[in-house]
Amino acid sequence: MIALWVPETKRLTLEELDQVFSIPTGVYAGHQVKKSLPWFIKRYVFFQKSAKLEPLLVEDRDVTF
């Protein structure tokens, strides 16, 4: 149940935390059930190394130096 309701916030900046917590819990839980769980099963149960996990957040970082 923790994986469905609590988003991972390890090593995130404050701006990234704002993005994470702007997503409704229902959308996050849906992503966990529809995308993350099948990826986990393919990757670690069936050992398909080609399995790719779609991210819930898309990073739009403009890096200018």
PDB file of N, CA, C, O and CB in Angstrom:
ATOM      1  N   MET A   1       0.816  -1.192   0.000  1.00  0.00           N
ATOM      2  CA  MET A   1       0.000   0.000   0.000  1.00  0.00           C
ATOM      3  C   MET A   1       0.860   1.257   0.000  1.00  0.00           C
ATOM      4  O   MET A   1       0.458   2.273  -0.567  1.00  0.00           O
ATOM      5  CB  MET A   1      -0.929  -0.002   1.196  1.00  0.00           C
ATOM      6  N   ILE A   2       2.013   1.211   0.611  1.00  0.00           N
ATOM      7  CA  ILE A   2       2.884   2.385   0.653  1.00  0.00           C
ATOM      8  C   ILE A   2       3.291   2.788  -0.756  1.00  0.00           C
ATOM      9  O   ILE A   2       3.298   3.977  -1.075  1.00  0.00           O
ATOM     10  CB  ILE A   2       4.134   2.109   1.512  1.00  0.00           C
ATOM     11  N   ALA A   3       3.629   1.825  -1.605  1.00  0.00           N
ATOM     12  CA  ALA A   3       4.058   2.132  -2.973  1.00  0.00           C
ATOM     13  C   ALA A   3       2.949   2.783  -3.793  1.00  0.00           C
ATOM     14  O   ALA A   3       3.234   3.526  -4.732  1.00  0.00           O
ATOM     15  CB  ALA A   3       4.529   0.864  -3.668  1.00  0.00           C
ATOM     16  N   LEU A   4       1.692   2.517  -3.452  1.00  0.00           N
ATOM     17  CA  LEU A   4       0.575   3.124  -4.190  1.00  0.00           C
ATOM     18  C   LEU A   4       0.291   4.551  -3.784  1.00  0.00           C
ATOM     19  O   LEU A   4      -0.111   5.356  -4.624  1.00  0.00           O
ATOM     20  CB  LEU A   4      -0.664   2.310  -4.002  1.00  0.00           C
ATOM     21  N   TRP A   5       0.484   4.889  -2.535  1.00  0.00           N
ATOM     22  CA  TRP A   5       0.023   6.183  -2.031  1.00  0.00           C
ATOM     23  C   TRP A   5       1.123   7.186  -1.733  1.00  0.00           C
ATOM     24  O   TRP A   5       0.850   8.385  -1.691  1.00  0.00           O
ATOM     25  CB  TRP A   5      -0.763   5.973  -0.806  1.00  0.00           C
ATOM     26  N   VAL A   6       2.363   6.741  -1.523  1.00  0.00           N
ATOM     27  CA  VAL A   6       3.429   7.660  -1.118  1.00  0.00           C
ATOM     28  C   VAL A   6       4.460   7.770  -2.240  1.00  0.00           C
ATOM     29  O   VAL A   6       5.130   6.788  -2.558  1.00  0.00           O
ATOM     30  CB  VAL A   6       4.105   7.180   0.202  1.00  0.00           C
ATOM     31  N   PRO A   7       4.596   8.949  -2.844  1.00  0.00           N
ATOM     32  CA  PRO A   7       5.583   9.110  -3.913  1.00  0.00           C
ATOM     33  C   PRO A   7       7.013   9.156  -3.359  1.00  0.00           C
ATOM     34  O   PRO A   7       7.242   9.586  -2.229  1.00  0.00           O
ATOM     35  CB  PRO A   7       5.290  10.388  -4.712  1.00  0.00           C
ATOM     36  N   GLU A   8       7.946   8.713  -4.161  1.00  0.00           N
ATOM     37  CA  GLU A   8       9.355   8.717  -3.786  1.00  0.00           C
ATOM     38  C   GLU A   8       9.886  10.147  -3.862  1.00  0.00           C
ATOM     39  O   GLU A   8       9.718  10.820  -4.879  1.00  0.00           O
ATOM     40  CB  GLU A   8      10.182   7.767  -4.705  1.00  0.00           C
ATOM     41  N   THR A   9      10.523  10.609  -2.792  1.00  0.00           N
ATOM     42  CA  THR A   9      11.044  11.974  -2.761  1.00  0.00           C
ATOM     43  C   THR A   9      12.535  12.012  -2.449  1.00  0.00           C
ATOM     44  O   THR A   9      13.082  13.081  -2.176  1.00  0.00           O
ATOM     45  CB  THR A   9      10.286  12.795  -1.737  1.00  0.00           C
ATOM     46  N   LYS A  10      13.181  10.890  -2.486  1.00  0.00           N
ATOM     47  CA  LYS A  10      14.598  10.817  -2.174  1.00  0.00           C
ATOM     48  C   LYS A  10      15.407  11.560  -3.234  1.00  0.00           C
ATOM     49  O   LYS A  10      15.182  11.382  -4.431  1.00  0.00           O
ATOM     50  CB  LYS A  10      15.055   9.349  -2.071  1.00  0.00           C
ATOM     51  N   ARG A  11      16.338  12.385  -2.794  1.00  0.00           N
ATOM     52  CA  ARG A  11      17.268  13.127  -3.655  1.00  0.00           C
ATOM     53  C   ARG A  11      16.591  14.113  -4.601  1.00  0.00           C
ATOM     54  O   ARG A  11      17.119  14.371  -5.683  1.00  0.00           O
ATOM     55  CB  ARG A  11      18.077  12.163  -4.460  1.00  0.00           C
ATOM     56  N   LEU A  12      15.457  14.664  -4.235  1.00  0.00           N
ATOM     57  CA  LEU A  12      14.790  15.644  -5.072  1.00  0.00           C
ATOM     58  C   LEU A  12      14.986  17.043  -4.508  1.00  0.00           C
ATOM     59  O   LEU A  12      15.049  17.235  -3.293  1.00  0.00           O
ATOM     60  CB  LEU A  12      13.301  15.321  -5.198  1.00  0.00           C
ATOM     61  N   THR A  13      15.080  18.016  -5.407  1.00  0.00           N
ATOM     62  CA  THR A  13      15.180  19.404  -4.978  1.00  0.00           C
ATOM     63  C   THR A  13      13.799  19.910  -4.589  1.00  0.00           C
ATOM     64  O   THR A  13      12.800  19.226  -4.807  1.00  0.00           O
ATOM     65  CB  THR A  13      15.795  20.287  -6.092  1.00  0.00           C
ATOM     66  N   LEU A  14      13.742  21.096  -4.018  1.00  0.00           N
ATOM     67  CA  LEU A  14      12.456  21.656  -3.611  1.00  0.00           C
ATOM     68  C   LEU A  14      11.550  21.903  -4.804  1.00  0.00           C
ATOM     69  O   LEU A  14      10.335  21.733  -4.704  1.00  0.00           O
ATOM     70  CB  LEU A  14      12.663  22.950  -2.845  1.00  0.00           C
ATOM     71  N   GLU A  15      12.128  22.302  -5.933  1.00  0.00           N
ATOM     72  CA  GLU A  15      11.325  22.521  -7.133  1.00  0.00           C
ATOM     73  C   GLU A  15      10.735  21.213  -7.645  1.00  0.00           C
ATOM     74  O   GLU A  15       9.584  21.173  -8.081  1.00  0.00           O
ATOM     75  CB  GLU A  15      12.167  23.180  -8.224  1.00  0.00           C
ATOM     76  N   GLU A  16      11.524  20.149  -7.591  1.00  0.00           N
ATOM     77  CA  GLU A  16      11.044  18.843  -8.023  1.00  0.00           C
ATOM     78  C   GLU A  16       9.985  18.305  -7.058  1.00  0.00           C
ATOM     79  O   GLU A  16       9.044  17.635  -7.484  1.00  0.00           O
ATOM     80  CB  GLU A  16      12.213  17.856  -8.135  1.00  0.00           C
ATOM     81  N   LEU A  17      10.133  18.594  -5.767  1.00  0.00           N
ATOM     82  CA  LEU A  17       9.120  18.182  -4.792  1.00  0.00           C
ATOM     83  C   LEU A  17       7.795  18.876  -5.070  1.00  0.00           C
ATOM     84  O   LEU A  17       6.731  18.281  -4.900  1.00  0.00           O
ATOM     85  CB  LEU A  17       9.589  18.490  -3.361  1.00  0.00           C
ATOM     86  N   ASP A  18       7.858  20.126  -5.495  1.00  0.00           N
ATOM     87  CA  ASP A  18       6.637  20.854  -5.843  1.00  0.00           C
ATOM     88  C   ASP A  18       5.927  20.160  -7.003  1.00  0.00           C
ATOM     89  O   ASP A  18       4.701  20.056  -7.000  1.00  0.00           O
ATOM     90  CB  ASP A  18       6.960  22.323  -6.208  1.00  0.00           C
ATOM     91  N   GLN A  19       6.679  19.688  -7.988  1.00  0.00           N
ATOM     92  CA  GLN A  19       6.094  18.957  -9.114  1.00  0.00           C
ATOM     93  C   GLN A  19       5.479  17.640  -8.647  1.00  0.00           C
ATOM     94  O   GLN A  19       4.375  17.285  -9.059  1.00  0.00           O
ATOM     95  CB  GLN A  19       7.158  18.691 -10.193  1.00  0.00           C
ATOM     96  N   VAL A  20       6.191  16.922  -7.794  1.00  0.00           N
ATOM     97  CA  VAL A  20       5.714  15.619  -7.329  1.00  0.00           C
ATOM     98  C   VAL A  20       4.398  15.755  -6.578  1.00  0.00           C
ATOM     99  O   VAL A  20       3.471  14.975  -6.797  1.00  0.00           O
ATOM    100  CB  VAL A  20       6.762  14.953  -6.433  1.00  0.00           C
ATOM    101  N   PHE A  21       4.314  16.739  -5.698  1.00  0.00           N
ATOM    102  CA  PHE A  21       3.118  16.870  -4.877  1.00  0.00           C
ATOM    103  C   PHE A  21       2.000  17.635  -5.566  1.00  0.00           C
ATOM    104  O   PHE A  21       0.921  17.793  -4.994  1.00  0.00           O
ATOM    105  CB  PHE A  21       3.463  17.547  -3.590  1.00  0.00           C
ATOM    106  N   SER A  22       2.237  18.117  -6.791  1.00  0.00           N
ATOM    107  CA  SER A  22       1.160  18.750  -7.550  1.00  0.00           C
ATOM    108  C   SER A  22       0.318  17.715  -8.295  1.00  0.00           C
ATOM    109  O   SER A  22      -0.752  18.036  -8.810  1.00  0.00           O
ATOM    110  CB  SER A  22       1.736  19.763  -8.539  1.00  0.00           C
ATOM    111  N   ILE A  23       0.803  16.477  -8.348  1.00  0.00           N
ATOM    112  CA  ILE A  23       0.068  15.391  -9.012  1.00  0.00           C
ATOM    113  C   ILE A  23      -0.948  14.814  -8.032  1.00  0.00           C
ATOM    114  O   ILE A  23      -0.581  14.472  -6.908  1.00  0.00           O
ATOM    115  CB  ILE A  23       1.044  14.274  -9.523  1.00  0.00           C
ATOM    116  N   PRO A  24      -2.219  14.697  -8.430  1.00  0.00           N
ATOM    117  CA  PRO A  24      -3.225  14.110  -7.531  1.00  0.00           C
ATOM    118  C   PRO A  24      -2.884  12.656  -7.186  1.00  0.00           C
ATOM    119  O   PRO A  24      -2.289  11.937  -7.989  1.00  0.00           O
ATOM    120  CB  PRO A  24      -4.624  14.183  -8.175  1.00  0.00           C
ATOM    121  N   THR A  25      -3.269  12.245  -5.994  1.00  0.00           N
ATOM    122  CA  THR A  25      -2.962  10.903  -5.508  1.00  0.00           C
ATOM    123  C   THR A  25      -3.562   9.824  -6.406  1.00  0.00           C
ATOM    124  O   THR A  25      -2.942   8.779  -6.604  1.00  0.00           O
ATOM    125  CB  THR A  25      -3.471  10.733  -4.084  1.00  0.00           C
ATOM    126  N   GLY A  26      -4.745  10.055  -6.948  1.00  0.00           N
ATOM    127  CA  GLY A  26      -5.380   9.076  -7.836  1.00  0.00           C
ATOM    128  C   GLY A  26      -4.591   8.862  -9.114  1.00  0.00           C
ATOM    129  O   GLY A  26      -4.484   7.737  -9.601  1.00  0.00           O
ATOM    130  N   VAL A  27      -4.040   9.934  -9.659  1.00  0.00           N
ATOM    131  CA  VAL A  27      -3.212   9.831 -10.873  1.00  0.00           C
ATOM    132  C   VAL A  27      -1.935   9.068 -10.552  1.00  0.00           C
ATOM    133  O   VAL A  27      -1.510   8.209 -11.324  1.00  0.00           O
ATOM    134  CB  VAL A  27      -2.874  11.244 -11.445  1.00  0.00           C
ATOM    135  N   TYR A  28      -1.317   9.383  -9.403  1.00  0.00           N
ATOM    136  CA  TYR A  28      -0.100   8.688  -8.995  1.00  0.00           C
ATOM    137  C   TYR A  28      -0.362   7.198  -8.783  1.00  0.00           C
ATOM    138  O   TYR A  28       0.409   6.359  -9.250  1.00  0.00           O
ATOM    139  CB  TYR A  28       0.465   9.313  -7.716  1.00  0.00           C
ATOM    140  N   ALA A  29      -1.447   6.866  -8.080  1.00  0.00           N
ATOM    141  CA  ALA A  29      -1.776   5.462  -7.826  1.00  0.00           C
ATOM    142  C   ALA A  29      -2.081   4.730  -9.129  1.00  0.00           C
ATOM    143  O   ALA A  29      -1.698   3.571  -9.288  1.00  0.00           O
ATOM    144  CB  ALA A  29      -2.973   5.355  -6.870  1.00  0.00           C
ATOM    145  N   GLY A  30      -2.761   5.387 -10.059  1.00  0.00           N
ATOM    146  CA  GLY A  30      -3.034   4.780 -11.366  1.00  0.00           C
ATOM    147  C   GLY A  30      -1.761   4.471 -12.130  1.00  0.00           C
ATOM    148  O   GLY A  30      -1.646   3.422 -12.763  1.00  0.00           O
ATOM    149  N   HIS A  31      -0.802   5.390 -12.069  1.00  0.00           N
ATOM    150  CA  HIS A  31       0.485   5.166 -12.739  1.00  0.00           C
ATOM    151  C   HIS A  31       1.206   3.978 -12.110  1.00  0.00           C
ATOM    152  O   HIS A  31       1.790   3.158 -12.818  1.00  0.00           O
ATOM    153  CB  HIS A  31       1.371   6.434 -12.664  1.00  0.00           C
ATOM    154  N   GLN A  32       1.166   3.887 -10.792  1.00  0.00           N
ATOM    155  CA  GLN A  32       1.825   2.780 -10.111  1.00  0.00           C
ATOM    156  C   GLN A  32       1.224   1.433 -10.524  1.00  0.00           C
ATOM    157  O   GLN A  32       1.953   0.462 -10.731  1.00  0.00           O
ATOM    158  CB  GLN A  32       1.722   2.958  -8.596  1.00  0.00           C
ATOM    159  N   VAL A  33      -0.096   1.379 -10.643  1.00  0.00           N
ATOM    160  CA  VAL A  33      -0.771   0.121 -10.980  1.00  0.00           C
ATOM    161  C   VAL A  33      -0.639  -0.208 -12.464  1.00  0.00           C
ATOM    162  O   VAL A  33      -0.419  -1.367 -12.817  1.00  0.00           O
ATOM    163  CB  VAL A  33      -2.249   0.194 -10.594  1.00  0.00           C
ATOM    164  N   LYS A  34      -0.769   0.783 -13.332  1.00  0.00           N
ATOM    165  CA  LYS A  34      -0.801   0.536 -14.777  1.00  0.00           C
ATOM    166  C   LYS A  34       0.570   0.517 -15.437  1.00  0.00           C
ATOM    167  O   LYS A  34       0.746  -0.142 -16.462  1.00  0.00           O
ATOM    168  CB  LYS A  34      -1.639   1.574 -15.438  1.00  0.00           C
ATOM    169  N   LYS A  35       1.538   1.220 -14.878  1.00  0.00           N
ATOM    170  CA  LYS A  35       2.858   1.306 -15.514  1.00  0.00           C
ATOM    171  C   LYS A  35       3.962   0.652 -14.688  1.00  0.00           C
ATOM    172  O   LYS A  35       4.711  -0.181 -15.199  1.00  0.00           O
ATOM    173  CB  LYS A  35       3.211   2.753 -15.764  1.00  0.00           C
ATOM    174  N   SER A  36       4.066   1.028 -13.410  1.00  0.00           N
ATOM    175  CA  SER A  36       5.173   0.556 -12.586  1.00  0.00           C
ATOM    176  C   SER A  36       5.079  -0.918 -12.229  1.00  0.00           C
ATOM    177  O   SER A  36       6.078  -1.635 -12.283  1.00  0.00           O
ATOM    178  CB  SER A  36       5.243   1.361 -11.334  1.00  0.00           C
ATOM    179  N   LEU A  37       3.889  -1.375 -11.865  1.00  0.00           N
ATOM    180  CA  LEU A  37       3.733  -2.777 -11.493  1.00  0.00           C
ATOM    181  C   LEU A  37       4.009  -3.728 -12.664  1.00  0.00           C
ATOM    182  O   LEU A  37       4.742  -4.701 -12.487  1.00  0.00           O
ATOM    183  CB  LEU A  37       2.331  -3.013 -10.962  1.00  0.00           C
ATOM    184  N   PRO A  38       3.438  -3.475 -13.872  1.00  0.00           N
ATOM    185  CA  PRO A  38       3.792  -4.351 -14.997  1.00  0.00           C
ATOM    186  C   PRO A  38       5.285  -4.300 -15.345  1.00  0.00           C
ATOM    187  O   PRO A  38       5.868  -5.320 -15.713  1.00  0.00           O
ATOM    188  CB  PRO A  38       2.975  -3.969 -16.221  1.00  0.00           C
ATOM    189  N   TRP A  39       5.905  -3.119 -15.232  1.00  0.00           N
ATOM    190  CA  TRP A  39       7.338  -3.008 -15.489  1.00  0.00           C
ATOM    191  C   TRP A  39       8.123  -3.853 -14.487  1.00  0.00           C
ATOM    192  O   TRP A  39       9.043  -4.575 -14.871  1.00  0.00           O
ATOM    193  CB  TRP A  39       7.790  -1.532 -15.420  1.00  0.00           C
ATOM    194  N   PHE A  40       7.765  -3.769 -13.212  1.00  0.00           N
ATOM    195  CA  PHE A  40       8.454  -4.531 -12.179  1.00  0.00           C
ATOM    196  C   PHE A  40       8.347  -6.028 -12.448  1.00  0.00           C
ATOM    197  O   PHE A  40       9.331  -6.756 -12.319  1.00  0.00           O
ATOM    198  CB  PHE A  40       7.883  -4.197 -10.799  1.00  0.00           C
ATOM    199  N   ILE A  41       7.162  -6.486 -12.818  1.00  0.00           N
ATOM    200  CA  ILE A  41       6.964  -7.913 -13.094  1.00  0.00           C
ATOM    201  C   ILE A  41       7.778  -8.353 -14.303  1.00  0.00           C
ATOM    202  O   ILE A  41       8.427  -9.399 -14.266  1.00  0.00           O
ATOM    203  CB  ILE A  41       5.478  -8.215 -13.324  1.00  0.00           C
ATOM    204  N   LYS A  42       7.748  -7.559 -15.380  1.00  0.00           N
ATOM    205  CA  LYS A  42       8.535  -7.905 -16.571  1.00  0.00           C
ATOM    206  C   LYS A  42      10.026  -7.925 -16.260  1.00  0.00           C
ATOM    207  O   LYS A  42      10.749  -8.829 -16.678  1.00  0.00           O
ATOM    208  CB  LYS A  42       8.252  -6.913 -17.706  1.00  0.00           C
ATOM    209  N   ARG A  43      10.472  -6.916 -15.521  1.00  0.00           N
ATOM    210  CA  ARG A  43      11.910  -6.756 -15.284  1.00  0.00           C
ATOM    211  C   ARG A  43      12.451  -7.761 -14.277  1.00  0.00           C
ATOM    212  O   ARG A  43      13.494  -8.366 -14.526  1.00  0.00           O
ATOM    213  CB  ARG A  43      12.201  -5.352 -14.802  1.00  0.00           C
ATOM    214  N   TYR A  44      11.779  -7.957 -13.153  1.00  0.00           N
ATOM    215  CA  TYR A  44      12.346  -8.746 -12.073  1.00  0.00           C
ATOM    216  C   TYR A  44      11.743 -10.132 -11.901  1.00  0.00           C
ATOM    217  O   TYR A  44      12.336 -10.970 -11.221  1.00  0.00           O
ATOM    218  CB  TYR A  44      12.200  -8.008 -10.819  1.00  0.00           C
ATOM    219  N   VAL A  45      10.587 -10.400 -12.493  1.00  0.00           N
ATOM    220  CA  VAL A  45      10.020 -11.746 -12.418  1.00  0.00           C
ATOM    221  C   VAL A  45      10.364 -12.517 -13.688  1.00  0.00           C
ATOM    222  O   VAL A  45      10.801 -13.666 -13.623  1.00  0.00           O
ATOM    223  CB  VAL A  45       8.482 -11.689 -12.215  1.00  0.00           C
ATOM    224  N   PHE A  46      10.164 -11.873 -14.858  1.00  0.00           N
ATOM    225  CA  PHE A  46      10.446 -12.529 -16.133  1.00  0.00           C
ATOM    226  C   PHE A  46      11.828 -12.198 -16.681  1.00  0.00           C
ATOM    227  O   PHE A  46      12.194 -12.689 -17.749  1.00  0.00           O
ATOM    228  CB  PHE A  46       9.404 -12.143 -17.144  1.00  0.00           C
ATOM    229  N   PHE A  47      12.602 -11.381 -15.979  1.00  0.00           N
ATOM    230  CA  PHE A  47      13.987 -11.028 -16.321  1.00  0.00           C
ATOM    231  C   PHE A  47      14.128 -10.458 -17.726  1.00  0.00           C
ATOM    232  O   PHE A  47      15.080 -10.778 -18.438  1.00  0.00           O
ATOM    233  CB  PHE A  47      14.872 -12.242 -16.188  1.00  0.00           C
ATOM    234  N   GLN A  48      13.179  -9.612 -18.124  1.00  0.00           N
ATOM    235  CA  GLN A  48      13.258  -8.932 -19.417  1.00  0.00           C
ATOM    236  C   GLN A  48      14.007  -7.615 -19.230  1.00  0.00           C
ATOM    237  O   GLN A  48      13.435  -6.627 -18.769  1.00  0.00           O
ATOM    238  CB  GLN A  48      11.833  -8.686 -20.018  1.00  0.00           C
ATOM    239  N   LYS A  49      15.274  -7.611 -19.587  1.00  0.00           N
ATOM    240  CA  LYS A  49      16.072  -6.407 -19.404  1.00  0.00           C
ATOM    241  C   LYS A  49      15.681  -5.286 -20.351  1.00  0.00           C
ATOM    242  O   LYS A  49      16.084  -4.140 -20.153  1.00  0.00           O
ATOM    243  CB  LYS A  49      17.521  -6.727 -19.584  1.00  0.00           C
ATOM    244  N   SER A  50      14.904  -5.600 -21.373  1.00  0.00           N
ATOM    245  CA  SER A  50      14.488  -4.579 -22.329  1.00  0.00           C
ATOM    246  C   SER A  50      13.250  -3.810 -21.865  1.00  0.00           C
ATOM    247  O   SER A  50      12.820  -2.879 -22.545  1.00  0.00           O
ATOM    248  CB  SER A  50      14.215  -5.217 -23.672  1.00  0.00           C
ATOM    249  N   ALA A  51      12.678  -4.176 -20.734  1.00  0.00           N
ATOM    250  CA  ALA A  51      11.478  -3.499 -20.228  1.00  0.00           C
ATOM    251  C   ALA A  51      11.827  -2.067 -19.830  1.00  0.00           C
ATOM    252  O   ALA A  51      12.814  -1.832 -19.132  1.00  0.00           O
ATOM    253  CB  ALA A  51      10.873  -4.270 -19.018  1.00  0.00           C
ATOM    254  N   LYS A  52      11.021  -1.126 -20.274  1.00  0.00           N
ATOM    255  CA  LYS A  52      11.239   0.291 -19.983  1.00  0.00           C
ATOM    256  C   LYS A  52      10.079   0.829 -19.167  1.00  0.00           C
ATOM    257  O   LYS A  52       8.921   0.507 -19.432  1.00  0.00           O
ATOM    258  CB  LYS A  52      11.406   1.104 -21.286  1.00  0.00           C
ATOM    259  N   LEU A  53      10.390   1.646 -18.178  1.00  0.00           N
ATOM    260  CA  LEU A  53       9.374   2.261 -17.324  1.00  0.00           C
ATOM    261  C   LEU A  53       9.135   3.690 -17.792  1.00  0.00           C
ATOM    262  O   LEU A  53      10.067   4.490 -17.870  1.00  0.00           O
ATOM    263  CB  LEU A  53       9.805   2.234 -15.826  1.00  0.00           C
ATOM    264  N   GLU A  54       7.879   4.006 -18.104  1.00  0.00           N
ATOM    265  CA  GLU A  54       7.509   5.369 -18.488  1.00  0.00           C
ATOM    266  C   GLU A  54       7.489   6.242 -17.249  1.00  0.00           C
ATOM    267  O   GLU A  54       6.826   5.897 -16.271  1.00  0.00           O
ATOM    268  CB  GLU A  54       6.130   5.400 -19.202  1.00  0.00           C
ATOM    269  N   PRO A  55       8.197   7.362 -17.259  1.00  0.00           N
ATOM    270  CA  PRO A  55       8.161   8.230 -16.078  1.00  0.00           C
ATOM    271  C   PRO A  55       6.832   8.957 -15.964  1.00  0.00           C
ATOM    272  O   PRO A  55       6.202   9.279 -16.971  1.00  0.00           O
ATOM    273  CB  PRO A  55       9.301   9.243 -16.127  1.00  0.00           C
ATOM    274  N   LEU A  56       6.416   9.209 -14.753  1.00  0.00           N
ATOM    275  CA  LEU A  56       5.192   9.971 -14.519  1.00  0.00           C
ATOM    276  C   LEU A  56       5.445  11.450 -14.780  1.00  0.00           C
ATOM    277  O   LEU A  56       4.608  12.139 -15.362  1.00  0.00           O
ATOM    278  CB  LEU A  56       4.677   9.757 -13.077  1.00  0.00           C
ATOM    279  N   LEU A  57       6.597  11.926 -14.349  1.00  0.00           N
ATOM    280  CA  LEU A  57       6.990  13.315 -14.580  1.00  0.00           C
ATOM    281  C   LEU A  57       7.981  13.375 -15.729  1.00  0.00           C
ATOM    282  O   LEU A  57       8.909  12.570 -15.801  1.00  0.00           O
ATOM    283  CB  LEU A  57       7.599  13.941 -13.302  1.00  0.00           C
ATOM    284  N   VAL A  58       7.781  14.323 -16.617  1.00  0.00           N
ATOM    285  CA  VAL A  58       8.729  14.547 -17.701  1.00  0.00           C
ATOM    286  C   VAL A  58       9.539  15.764 -17.334  1.00  0.00           C
ATOM    287  O   VAL A  58       8.989  16.830 -17.057  1.00  0.00           O
ATOM    288  CB  VAL A  58       8.012  14.731 -19.080  1.00  0.00           C
ATOM    289  N   GLU A  59      10.855  15.605 -17.332  1.00  0.00           N
ATOM    290  CA  GLU A  59      11.730  16.702 -16.939  1.00  0.00           C
ATOM    291  C   GLU A  59      11.879  17.687 -18.080  1.00  0.00           C
ATOM    292  O   GLU A  59      12.278  17.320 -19.186  1.00  0.00           O
ATOM    293  CB  GLU A  59      13.102  16.178 -16.504  1.00  0.00           C
ATOM    294  N   ASP A  60      11.556  18.938 -17.805  1.00  0.00           N
ATOM    295  CA  ASP A  60      11.700  20.008 -18.779  1.00  0.00           C
ATOM    296  C   ASP A  60      12.755  20.998 -18.323  1.00  0.00           C
ATOM    297  O   ASP A  60      12.476  22.186 -18.162  1.00  0.00           O
ATOM    298  CB  ASP A  60      10.365  20.718 -19.005  1.00  0.00           C
ATOM    299  N   ARG A  61      13.924  20.524 -18.123  1.00  0.00           N
ATOM    300  CA  ARG A  61      14.990  21.385 -17.589  1.00  0.00           C
ATOM    301  C   ARG A  61      15.681  22.126 -18.723  1.00  0.00           C
ATOM    302  O   ARG A  61      16.187  21.512 -19.663  1.00  0.00           O
ATOM    303  CB  ARG A  61      16.020  20.555 -16.786  1.00  0.00           C
ATOM    304  N   ASP A  62      15.699  23.419 -18.627  1.00  0.00           N
ATOM    305  CA  ASP A  62      16.469  24.257 -19.546  1.00  0.00           C
ATOM    306  C   ASP A  62      17.768  24.584 -18.856  1.00  0.00           C
ATOM    307  O   ASP A  62      17.795  25.348 -17.891  1.00  0.00           O
ATOM    308  CB  ASP A  62      15.692  25.562 -19.954  1.00  0.00           C
ATOM    309  N   VAL A  63      18.833  24.013 -19.342  1.00  0.00           N
ATOM    310  CA  VAL A  63      20.121  24.258 -18.741  1.00  0.00           C
ATOM    311  C   VAL A  63      20.875  25.276 -19.587  1.00  0.00           C
ATOM    312  O   VAL A  63      21.211  25.015 -20.742  1.00  0.00           O
ATOM    313  CB  VAL A  63      20.922  22.947 -18.600  1.00  0.00           C
ATOM    314  N   THR A  64      21.133  26.426 -19.005  1.00  0.00           N
ATOM    315  CA  THR A  64      21.898  27.474 -19.702  1.00  0.00           C
ATOM    316  C   THR A  64      23.083  27.843 -18.839  1.00  0.00           C
ATOM    317  O   THR A  64      22.962  28.023 -17.627  1.00  0.00           O
ATOM    318  CB  THR A  64      21.016  28.735 -20.006  1.00  0.00           C
ATOM    319  N   PHE A  65      24.215  27.951 -19.479  1.00  0.00           N
ATOM    320  CA  PHE A  65      25.441  28.309 -18.757  1.00  0.00           C
ATOM    321  C   PHE A  65      25.931  29.640 -19.216  1.00  0.00           C
ATOM    322  O   PHE A  65      26.953  30.123 -18.730  1.00  0.00           O
ATOM    323  CB  PHE A  65      26.528  27.258 -18.947  1.00  0.00           C
TER     324      PHE A  65
END
